[in-house]
Amino acid sequence: MKVLILPDAEAAVQRAADFIGRCVRSRADAVLGLATGATMLPVYDVLARRHRDEGLSFAATTSFNLDEYIGLAPDHPCSYHRYMQDAFFQHVDINPARTHLPKGDAADPQAASQNYEALIAAAGGIDLQILGIGENGHIGFNEPTASLGSRTRVKTLTESTRRANQRYFASFDDTPRFAITTGVATILESRHCLLLATGGSKADAVAGMVEGPVTAMCPASALQLHAHATVILDRDSAARLTLLEYYETVHPGGRDSTFE
């Protein structure tokens, strides 16, 4: 696991966008695993600007999003289908036929989960999986105690996750209790994983992910097992790391020869 520490959130976002841009430029038909949430909004904004101003093209890429709330139709204002359309897809040249998200309003969510897993496999797997991290250590909607061998499936959301997401809904009662999420094992099969975390509220989860034991209580800690996982942090989210000085020595200024 490479741990890159940037001075602030803006620098961390730019570094993550650099990473994604280099992936797409080096392989135009890359399969991207995409994430949602507040952390990703500025990343998509930067990528959209680079498409507009620098010609960064997503025309041949394929995308698979990590998750979707069960019970929300794609046109629901709080669905991740809508999030991706508003935040990214409508601003770049990606082919809508190549964008995929789980079907939250499927009549049979379990069958939809299995179909989604099969779609990822048929595409040849994920080249670059982009991830955020929840305050409780979840990746995707793989909540604490999620099996590290899990595949795409229906997952019950914890109260803490629902409270974190309540701001997008009218009330806590309206916040979905279930989601379809890509599993931990599916994430680990990606050829490269890129996790971005910013802000002090993520510091405990980041410390558990990077330096804690590999445990289902912190699903993100499974990234320690990945051969090509890169973690991009700002100083606030890195504040609880015991080996902070070491990471800054190995990758001074957040530099990484993988894409420098």
C-alpha positions in Angstrom: 0.0 0.0 0.0 1.4 3.4 -1.0 0.4 6.2 1.3 0.6 9.7 -0.3 0.1 12.6 2.0 -0.7 16.0 0.5 -0.7 19.4 2.3 -4.5 19.9 2.0 -7.7 18.6 0.5 -7.4 20.6 -2.7 -3.9 19.2 -3.4 -5.1 15.6 -2.6 -8.0 16.0 -5.0 -5.7 17.2 -7.7 -3.4 14.2 -7.1 -6.3 11.8 -7.4 -7.4 13.5 -10.6 -3.8 13.2 -11.9 -3.9 9.5 -11.2 -7.2 8.9 -12.9 -6.2 11.1 -15.9 -2.9 9.2 -16.4 -4.8 5.9 -16.3 -7.3 7.0 -19.0 -4.6 8.6 -21.2 -2.4 5.4 -21.0 -5.3 3.1 -21.8 -8.2 4.8 -23.6 -10.5 1.8 -23.1 -9.8 1.5 -19.4 -12.6 0.1 -17.1 -13.0 2.4 -14.2 -14.7 1.6 -10.9 -16.4 4.8 -9.7 -17.4 6.0 -6.3 -19.9 8.7 -5.1 -20.1 10.8 -1.9 -19.0 14.3 -1.0 -15.3 13.4 -1.3 -15.6 12.6 -4.9 -17.4 15.7 -6.1 -14.3 17.9 -6.5 -12.5 15.0 -8.2 -15.2 14.8 -10.9 -15.2 18.6 -11.2 -11.4 18.6 -11.9 -11.8 15.7 -14.4 -14.6 17.5 -16.2 -12.5 20.7 -16.4 -9.6 18.7 -17.8 -11.9 17.2 -20.4 -13.1 20.6 -21.4 -9.7 22.5 -21.3 -7.1 19.8 -21.9 -9.0 17.2 -24.1 -9.0 14.4 -21.6 -11.3 11.9 -23.2 -13.5 9.2 -21.7 -15.1 8.2 -25.0 -13.8 4.7 -24.9 -13.8 4.1 -21.2 -16.3 1.8 -19.4 -17.5 2.6 -15.9 -19.0 0.6 -13.0 -20.2 2.4 -9.9 -19.8 0.7 -6.5 -23.3 0.9 -5.2 -26.9 2.2 -5.3 -29.7 2.6 -2.8 -32.4 0.0 -2.9 -35.8 1.4 -3.6 -34.6 4.5 -5.6 -35.3 4.7 -9.3 -32.5 6.1 -11.5 -34.3 9.5 -11.8 -34.7 9.9 -8.1 -32.9 13.1 -7.0 -31.0 11.2 -4.3 -30.0 8.2 -6.4 -26.4 7.6 -7.4 -27.5 7.4 -11.0 -28.6 11.0 -10.7 -25.4 11.9 -8.7 -23.2 10.5 -11.5 -25.2 12.2 -14.2 -25.1 15.6 -12.5 -21.6 15.4 -11.2 -19.7 13.8 -14.0 -21.3 12.0 -16.9 -23.1 15.0 -18.5 -19.9 17.0 -18.4 -17.6 14.6 -20.3 -17.7 12.5 -23.5 -18.3 9.1 -21.9 -20.7 6.9 -23.8 -23.9 6.3 -21.7 -24.0 2.8 -22.9 -20.7 2.1 -21.2 -21.8 3.5 -17.8 -23.1 1.0 -15.3 -24.7 1.3 -11.9 -26.6 -1.3 -9.8 -30.4 -1.2 -10.3 -31.7 0.0 -7.0 -35.3 -0.3 -8.2 -35.0 -3.9 -9.5 -37.8 -6.2 -8.7 -35.3 -8.8 -7.5 -32.3 -7.0 -5.9 -30.4 -10.2 -5.3 -30.7 -11.3 -8.9 -29.7 -7.7 -10.0 -26.6 -8.0 -7.8 -25.6 -11.3 -9.4 -26.1 -9.8 -12.8 -24.0 -6.8 -12.0 -21.1 -9.0 -10.8 -21.4 -10.9 -14.1 -21.3 -7.6 -16.1 -18.0 -6.6 -14.3 -16.5 -10.0 -15.2 -17.7 -9.8 -18.8 -15.9 -6.4 -19.1 -12.7 -8.0 -18.0 -12.7 -6.7 -14.5 -11.9 -3.2 -13.2 -8.6 -1.6 -14.2 -8.8 1.2 -11.7 -11.2 1.2 -8.7 -11.7 4.6 -7.1 -12.7 4.5 -3.5 -13.7 6.8 -0.6 -13.9 5.6 3.0 -16.7 6.0 5.5 -16.1 7.2 9.0 -16.7 3.6 10.2 -14.2 2.2 7.7 -16.6 1.1 5.0 -15.7 1.0 1.3 -18.6 1.0 -1.1 -21.4 0.1 1.3 -19.4 -2.8 2.8 -20.2 -1.9 6.4 -18.2 -3.2 9.5 -18.4 -7.0 9.7 -18.8 -7.3 5.9 -17.2 -10.5 4.7 -13.8 -9.8 3.1 -14.7 -12.5 0.6 -18.0 -10.8 -0.4 -19.3 -10.2 -3.9 -21.9 -7.8 -5.2 -25.0 -8.2 -3.0 -27.7 -6.5 -0.9 -26.3 -4.9 2.3 -28.1 -3.4 5.3 -26.7 0.0 6.1 -25.6 0.9 9.6 -27.3 3.7 11.5 -24.0 5.7 11.4 -23.9 5.5 7.6 -27.6 6.5 7.4 -27.0 9.4 9.7 -24.0 10.5 7.6 -26.2 10.4 4.4 -29.3 11.9 6.0 -28.3 15.4 4.7 -29.3 14.3 1.2 -32.8 13.2 2.3 -35.8 14.9 3.9 -35.4 13.0 7.2 -33.6 10.1 8.8 -36.7 7.9 8.2 -36.5 8.7 4.5 -32.8 7.6 4.3 -32.6 4.2 2.7 -31.8 1.2 4.9 -30.5 -1.1 2.2 -28.2 -0.8 -0.8 -26.7 -3.0 -3.5 -22.9 -2.8 -3.2 -19.9 -4.3 -5.0 -18.3 -6.7 -2.6 -14.9 -6.5 -0.9 -13.5 -9.4 -2.9 -14.7 -7.9 -6.2 -12.9 -4.6 -5.2 -9.7 -6.5 -4.4 -9.8 -8.1 -7.9 -9.3 -4.6 -9.4 -5.9 -4.2 -11.0 -5.3 -1.0 -9.1 -7.2 0.6 -6.2 -7.1 4.3 -5.5 -8.6 5.6 -2.3 -9.0 9.3 -1.5 -9.7 10.6 2.0 -9.9 14.2 3.2 -10.8 15.8 6.5 -10.3 15.1 10.1 -13.5 13.1 10.4 -11.9 10.3 8.4 -8.7 10.2 10.5 -9.7 7.2 12.7 -10.9 5.2 9.7 -7.8 6.0 7.8 -5.6 4.8 10.6 -7.5 1.6 10.9 -7.3 1.0 7.2 -3.5 1.7 6.8 -2.1 0.6 10.2 -4.7 -1.5 11.9 -5.2 -5.3 11.6 -6.9 -6.6 8.5 -10.4 -7.1 9.9 -14.0 -7.1 8.8 -14.6 -4.5 11.5 -12.7 -2.1 9.2 -13.5 -3.3 5.6 -11.1 -0.8 4.1 -8.2 -2.6 5.9 -8.6 -5.3 3.2 -6.7 -3.0 0.9 -3.5 -4.0 2.8 -3.8 -7.2 0.9 -3.9 -5.6 -2.5 -0.7 -5.6 -4.5 -1.4 -2.2 -6.1 -3.3 0.0 -3.7 -2.6 3.8 -3.5 -4.1 5.9 -0.7 -4.2 9.7 -1.1 -4.7 11.7 2.0 -4.6 15.3 3.2 -2.9 16.1 6.4 -6.1 16.2 8.4 -7.2 12.7 7.4 -3.6 11.4 8.0 -3.4 12.9 11.5 -3.8 9.6 13.4 -1.2 7.7 11.5 1.6 6.4 13.7 4.1 6.2 10.9 3.3 9.6 9.4 6.9 10.7 9.1 7.8 7.4 7.4 5.2 7.8 4.7 6.3 11.4 4.0 9.9 10.1 3.8 9.0 7.4 1.3 6.9 9.7 -0.9 7.9 13.2 -0.1 5.4 15.8 -1.1 2.9 13.0 -2.0 5.0 12.1 -5.1 4.6 8.6 -6.5 6.7 7.2 -9.3 3.7 5.2 -10.5 2.4 8.2 -12.3 4.9 11.0 -11.9 
